[in-house]
Amino acid sequence: MNSIPKASPRRSHPHRFPHRGLLPEGNYFTLTWTIGYDYGGMTTVALERSSAFARLDNRHVEILTLSPEMKGLDRERELREAGAIDRRVKIRNLWQDLTTWSDRKLRRMIGTIEPDPSAADDVLDRTGQEWTELRKDSEGRLLQADRYHDRGHLLVIDRQDMKKAGRRGGRRITLSDREQNVIAQWSTAREFYQAWLDVVIGDKPAYLICDSAFVGNFIHEYRRDNVVLCMVNHNHFLADADDEATGALAEEKFGYLRHLDAFDVTTTLTDSQRYAMERLDLSAGKLTTVSNLTDDLHGDPDRPRPRHKGSMIARLSPQKRVEDAIAAIADVAANDQQVTLDVFGDGEDRPMLTELIESKDAVDRVRLHGHVDGAKSNFLSSSFSLLTSRFEGQGLVVLESMSAGCIPICYAVDFGPADIIEHGVSGFLVAPGDVKGLSAAISTFLSLSEGEVTTMRRNAVARAADFFHDPIVRRWGEVLSAQSFAPIVRTENARAEIHTAEVTSNGISIEMRISAIRESMPKQMFVSWKSRTGTFFGRVEAERCEDLITAEIPHSRMRPITDGYVDFSLDLVFDRGFERVRIACNEDSAFTSSDKLHLYSTKHGNFSGRIISTALTSTS
């Protein structure tokens, strides 16, 4: 974890709600899609960070949600009563706002397309008193959603078959007043969401921190001079946690991972993940490490607890690999050692895991409790915890376990446990997927003397303190204070054009010219590529020599794409601003291809390549 600042990053200003100077001045917003009733680690972190900002720096924080499923729920009251959010944290939902706002406030929503009054003809027949009417095709795909104001009049018509009626494609979102006059229209949902954010955030300095990968895939386009936009990368960034670093990116994060430079800053939870992302040039210096924060559970290292009692908090899903924990407990029990495991969490793997427990004759050893609010409190009475995930962003449950003085026994997966645990000192690390090794680690722990265990518990609690709220909020203050509210550089008319492109024995050598970038030269430039199928993406830094931009793409960077097409672009990175420009070319451009990689101009006059063989080699 990066060092914690020794002093407050910026002195607070006089304010009617006096802040304490841990965070830079401005309004604070957390952005996510929804807050369900069985939320996991990502939402837990977002709630706890927002509450820590509010409590420790004495400020209001708003958590913004976009899901229509949040409409009608009083999650703010429920979460506050459950102790999950501070009293200064407000939960706000797009649809809750729109369906209660007056016409006057609705008119603050600015559209992006010329209003078409005929949209009023699209309204669906209302079949009941529900606030939503839906139209779907024969296969159940949504074609239209009409939303109604709480006062009963039609509010939004969201047509998703604008290109051809009855077939998904093309969109028009229409916002109306109570007289059914069109207020504004948008051609995409992301523009619609941005209009709401503009109303909520206003024009004062603000910090918008996005936790949802789904939202991050489109919110990178939301750039305002007065808004510092931050993305939190909560989990593994590769499609396969076991893949090499040049492989495909995670599908659910593909949209924002390709646009990290569009954010003011992106945080990773561990230094090791930041290093891995930087090695791929995914960001031009806009990555930084801010760890998860965890509650001080006030674990007492000296308090006796049943040595055999283990706890595990995990979704019952393939990623968490709970079956390995069950198998390990069964192995330990088969060697006549007393051991039990309580598992808290639910998911699609529950039927399979229930059968596994029965087949391993471990019904008296392993109990699946399902989702339990406040499950982390069980670490206070448990002696050890298990983590058997295939991958983690950091592993919040590891921090919670250590804070409670409960010894973590974990697979040493990327990118979490090994950054937190010192093996044999504050916990145990086991090779990922090694069930026998996991069983051996549990047996080793069970055989330790009470004095050895007490020492380990003390070490675990001391290490967890590095991640308590105060030091992590100070770290956030340091990171956010380093950001700027300088005007965002926009170069929508920038043009890059191929001069030469050649496949050599070492890779792809590219020369191009760039124009129409006004007076602002980028801080850095990269040639990027994206596969048309799958989630392969990469980029290399480009160099400027007089009027030419040059770049060399090693064959090793393209090797994971064994077949298919790739499209090349030029990325322009400014101190505050980012543009991705497709590289133009024509049929007369100077291309030199190979039998494994064919460079060509598309029908739209853009630079692309076709990989023909199974893999590129160093002698291609």
N, C-alpha and C positions, 0 to 999 in steps of 0.2 A: 504494500500500500504506500502511496506517496506520503511524504512527511506532512504532519499536521502543522499548520501555521501557529507560531508561538504568540502572535498578537492578532487582534481583530483586524480583518482585512480592510475595513473602512469604518470610520467613525459615524455613528448614527446622527441623523439630523433632528432638530426639534420637531416634534410630531404630537398630535393630539392623542395618539396611541403609541407612546414612546417605545421605540425599539432598542435593542441592547447592543447593536453593532456587530453581531456575529455574521450577518448577511448584508450585502450591499443594498442600498435603498432602492425601492421599486415595489411593484405589486407582484405577488407570487401566485402561480397557477400550476396545477398538476393536471395533465391531460391523459385520459385513458378511454377505452371504449365503454366499459361497463363495470359495475361492482356487483357481482353475483352473490349468492348466499353460500356458496362453497368455494370461495375464491382461494387461489394458491399463493405461492411465494411472491410473485411479481406484484400482485395487488396488495399483499401484506406490506411489502417494502414501501410502495407508494403511499399507503395510508400512514405508516409509521414515520416516514420522512416528512410528509406534510404536517403531521402533528408535532414532530420535533422542531420543525421550522417555526410553527406557531407558538409552541410552548417556550422554547429556549430563546427565541428572538422577539417574543411578545408581539406577534403580528398575525393578521388575518391571512389565511391561505384558502383558495378555492380549488376544489377538485372538479374538473370539467369532464362530463361524460357525453357520449354521442348516441348511444344505443336507444332506439325507441322502446326497448323492453324496460328501460328505467322509468318511463313515463308512468305516473300513478303510484310509484313506490316512494315511501318516505325513508330512504336509506340513510339520510343524514341523522334522523332521530334514532333509527335502529342501531346504527354504528356507534353513535354517541352513548346510547344506553348500554351498549355492550362493552364500552371502554375502548373501542377501536380507533376513535378519532378524538382529538382535542376539541374543546368547546369553541375555539377560534377557527376551526376548519369548517368550511361550508361545502356541501355537495350540490353540484349544479348540473342539470341535464338539458341538452338542446331542446328536446321535445316538451319537457316540462315548462321551459321558458316560453316557447312559441305558442303553446296551447293555452297559456294564461295571459300573455302580453296583450296590451291594448293595441288597437290599430296604429296609434301614434308611435308606439315603440317598435311595432313590426316594420314600419316604414324606414327604420334605421338600417334594415337589411338591404344591402346594395347588390343588385343583380349584375350579371356579367354578359347577358345577351339582351337584345332589343325585345321588349315585352310584346307578346302576341296575344291580344285579347281573345282570340278564338280558342285559347286553351280552356276556357270555361266550358266549352262544349264536350270536353273529355270526361267530365265528372261521371262517376259510377252511380248507379242506383243505390240508395242507402237501404240496407236490409235490416238494420236494427239500431241500437243506441251505442254500439261500440265506437270508439274514437277513430277506428281504422277500417276502411273497406279495401279489399284486395281483389285483383284480377290476375289469374295465372293461365299459362298455356296448358295444353293437354298432358304435358309431362310434369306439371307442378312448378314450373319456373315462373317467378314473379314478373309480371308485365306492367303492373300499375298498383300504386298504393295511394289512396286518398286519406288525408288526415283531417280530423275535425277539432275545432276549437272547443274548449270546455263550455262555452256558451251555446254550442250547438251548430254554428255555421261552419261551412267548408273552409279549411285553412290552407292545405297543401295538396296539390295534384302532382304526383311523381310518376310520370310515364317513362317506361323503359323499353318501348318498342317504337321509337320515333322514325326509324329508317323504313320499317315495313310493319304495318299493323299486325299484331299476333305473333311476331317473331322478335325475340330480344335483340336489341341493337339500337343505339342512339337513345339519348335521354333528355328529358326536359322537366325541370322541377319548377312548379309555379306556386308562388305565395300570394294569397288573396286576402282582402279585408272582409269585414262582415257583410258588405254589400256585394261581394263577389267581384270586385274590381281587382285587376291584377296589380300587385305591388311591385313584384320583381320576379325574374326568372333566371335559371342557371342551367347549363348543359351538362354539368357533372355534379356528383354529390360532394366532391372535395371542395368545389367552389362555394357550394351551399354551406358547408361546415365553416369555411373560412369567413363567410359573411357574418355568421353568428359569433365567431370568435372576435371579429372586429368590434361588434357591439359590446360584448362582454368585457374585453380587455381595454377598449378605448384607445386613447392616444398618449397615455402616461407611460413612463418607463416600466417595463414588465419583464418577468422571467417566466417562460413557459417550458415546463419540463414534461416530456412525453415518456411514458413507461410502456405503452402498448406497441408491440411490433406491428400489429394490424394498422393502427393509426399512424405509426411512423412511416409506413409505406407510402402515405400520401401527404403527411403533414410537412414533409421537407420542402414542399412548395410554398408553405406559409411564411413569407419573409416580409417583415415590417421593420422599419427603422427603429421603432420604439420597443421592439420585442426581441429579447435574447432567447433564441430557440435552442433547447437542449434535448438530446435523445439519450436515453439510458438503455444500453445493451444488456439485457438481463440474462442471456443464456448463450449457448454455443452458437457460433456464427457460421459454421460449415454444415453442409447438408448431412454429412456423416461424421460423427464425432471421431471415428477411426480413420477418416480420410486424410491424405497428405494435405499440406497447407495450400497447395495450388488447386485443390479440387473445387467442386461446386459449392456455392453458398446456400445457406438454409433457405428453403423455399418460402417459408412464412415471413422471412425478413429480407427477401431479395430486393424489394422496392427501396428500402432505406439504406441497406448496405451499399448499394450502388450510388448513393447520393449523400454520403457522410459529410462531404465538404459543403453541402447545402445548409447544414446546421452550423450554428455558431460554435458548438462544442458537443461532442459525443463522449459519454463516460462508459468505461468498462468497470467491472467489479474487481478485477485483479490485474496486476501488472503483466502476468504471463499472457492473458488474452490480449491485452493492448499490444504487446510485442508481436504476437502472432498476426494481428490485423495490420500492424505497421509494416511487417515484412512483405505483405501483399500490396503495399501502397494504397490501401483503401481510403486513407485520409492524409491530407497534407498538413500534418501537425495539429489537427483539431481533435485528437483523441487524448483523453486523460483518464486517470484512475480515481474513482471514488467508490469505496467499498460499501456494501450493505451496512446498515446500522442495525443493531439489535438491542432489545431491552436488557437492562440490568435486572436479571431474575433473582439476584441476591442469593445465589447458591451458596450453601454452607459446606465447605470442603470437609469439615470435621464431623458433620452429623452422620451417624451410622445409617446405612440404607441396605436393603437386601442386595447382596452382591450379584445374585442370579437374575435380577430383574432388569430387562432391557426394554427400551421404547423406540419406536420408529414413527416419524411423521412423513408421509409420502402419498402422493396420488397413486392410486392403483392402476398404473398405466405402464406401457412397455418401457418408457424412458426410465422409470424408477426401478425397474428390475427387482421388484419385491420378492419374486420367486427365489432369487439367490439368498436373500436373508432367511427365508423359510427353510431352504435346504440346509443352510449353515447351522441354524438352530437345531434342526433335526439331527444333523451329524454330531453336534456337541452332546445332545441328549442321548444319542446312541452309545456314546462312550461313558455313560453313567454319571454325567455331570448335570447338576441341577441348573436349569436355565429356562427362562420364559421370555416371550417377546409380545408386547402390546403394540399393534399397528393402528395408527390413526390416519384416516384418509379414505377416500372412496374413488371409484373409477371403473372403467370398462373391464379391467382384469379381475374384478372381484370373484366372479364365478370360477374362473380358472384357478385362482389362488385358494379358494375354498376347497376345491377338489384336491389340490396339491397338499394342503394341510392334512386332509383326511388320508390321502395315499401315503404320506410320510408318517402316519400315526402320531401326528403332532397336535391333535386337537387340544390336549391339555397343556401344550407348550406355547402355541401361537394363537392369539386372538385378534380378529379383525373388528375394530370398533366402529368403522365408518367415520364420516366427518364429525368432529367434535370441536365446538368453539373453545378456544383457549387451550388447545391440546398441548401446547408447549409447557404448560404448568406441570405436566406429567414427568418432565425431565427432572424436576426437583426431588421426586421420590424414586426415580430410576437410577440404576448404577451405571448403565452404559447405553449408548444409542448406536444405530446402524444406518449407514448410507450406502446404497448399492446402485446408484444411478449410472446410466450410460454416459451422461454428461451433465454438467452443472454450470451455471453462470458464476456462482460462488458457493452456494449452499447455505442458505439462511438457517436451516435447521441445525447445521453444524455449530454455528455461532450461538444459537439458542441453547443447544445442549451444553456447550462449554460454559456459558453464562450461568447455567444451573448447577455446574459442578458434575455433570453427567458425562462420562468419558466417551468421546466419539470413536467409533471403529468404522473406517470408511474406505471405499474404493478410491484409489488415487487417480481419479479421472481429471481430464481437462475441464475447467480451469479453476478449481476451487479448493478442495481439501488440502492439497499439498502446500498451498499458499498460506494456510491457516494453522495446520497441525504440525508440530514437531514430533516425528514418530518416536514412540516410547517415552515421550516426555509429557505431552499434553493430550495424547490420543494415539491411535494406531492407523497406519496406512497400509492398504493391501492392493496388490496388482489388480487392475480392473478385470472383472469376470472370473477371478480365481476364488471359487467357492471353498475349496479346501484351505486356501490361505486365509479366507475369512473365518472359517471354523477354527483354524489354529490360533488366530488373533483373539477370538472370543475365549478360547480355552486358556490362552496365556493370561488374559486379563483376570479370569476367574481364579487362577492359581496364585496371583500376586498376594503379598502380605498386606495387611491393613495399612501399615505405614507407607508402603509403596503406592497404594491406591490413593491415600490421603494426599501424598505429594503430587500425584498426577492431577488430582482434582484441583488443588491449589494452582498448579500451572495452567490448567484449562481456564479457570476463572480469571486469572491474571491476563491470559492472552485474549480472552473475550472482551476485556475492558478496553482494548484498542479499538473496538468496534461499537462501543456504547454511543449514545446519541450525541453527547457533547463533542467529542473529537471528530465525529463524522460531519456534524453540522458545521463545525469550523472548517473542515476540509471543503465542504460545499461553498462556504463563504469565500475561501481562497480562489476556487475555480471560477465562480460567478463574477467575482471582483475583477478577474483578469479579462473579462469580456468587454466589448465596446458597443456603444449605441451610435457609432458612426454611420452615415448613410450607406445603404447597401448598394454595391456596384451592380448595375444591370446592363448587359450587352446582348440583348435579344437579337440584334442584327449581325452579330459576329459571323464571319464566314471563313472556313478553312478549306483549302483546295490542294489536292495531291499534286506534287511536282514529279516525284518518282517513288516507286515502291518496289522492293526487290526481296525475294526469298533467297537468302544466302545459306552457307553451311552452318552459320551460327544462329540464324533466326530471320526476322523480318526487319528490313531496313527501310525507314520511311522518311521522306522529305516532303514538306508541304509549306504553303504560304497562308498567312492569316490576314484578314482585313476587317474593317468596320468595327473595331473595338474601341473607337473614340480615343480619348487621351489616356485612358487607364490601361496600363499593361498588367497582366496577371502576375501575382506573386509566384505562382508555379503553374506549369502546364503538364498534362499527362495525356498519352494516347491510351484510350480504354477500349475494351472489346467485350461484347456480350454475345453468347450463343443464342440462336433463334429457338432452340429447343433445350430444355433443361435450365439450370441456373448457374451456368459458368460465366464468370465475370472476372476481369483482371485489368490492370493498367500498369504502365511504366512511365517514369518521368521523361518529359521531352525537353530538349535543349533549344535555345534560340541562338542563331548565329546570323547576325545582320538581318536580312529579310526572310531567312529560312528557319523553319521549325523542324528539328530532326528527332527521331526516336528509334531505338533498337529493341525489338521484342524477342527475347531468347526463345528458342524452341521449347525449352523446359516449361515455360509459362503456358504454352498452348497444348502441351502433350495430353492433359486430361480430356480434351475435346477430341474424341476418337473419330468422329464423323459428323458432317453437317456443315451449317453455315454460321459465320460469325460476322458481326457488323462492327466497324471501327468508328470511334469518335474522338474529338479533341476536347479535353476537360480544361476549363479556364478557372483557376482558383485565385480569388482575391482575398484580402484581409477580411472583408465582409462581402461575400457574394460568390456565386458559383454558376457557371453556364456549361452545359454539355452541347457541343456542336457536332453534328454529323459531318464527316469529312467528304467534301464533294470531289467528284472526278468525272471523267467522261471516257468514251471508248478509245479516245486517242491518248489517254494518259499513259505514261511510261511504266508499264508493269513487267516484272520478270517473275514468273511463277515456277513451281517445281511440280513433279509428278504427285506430290503428297499434299500440296497447298496451292490452290488456284486463286489468284487475286483478280478482281474484276470490278466493273462499274455496274451498279444495279440499274434497273429501268428508270429509277428516279434520280440517277446520276450521283449515287453515293458509293463510297469505298467499302467493299466487303470482301470476304474470302470464303472459299469452300474447302473444307478439309476432306480429302478423298480417302485416305488410307486409315488404318486402325490407330496409328500413332505417329507422331513426328519423332525422329531421332536426331542425334547430334550431327549426323552425316546427311540429313535430308537435303 
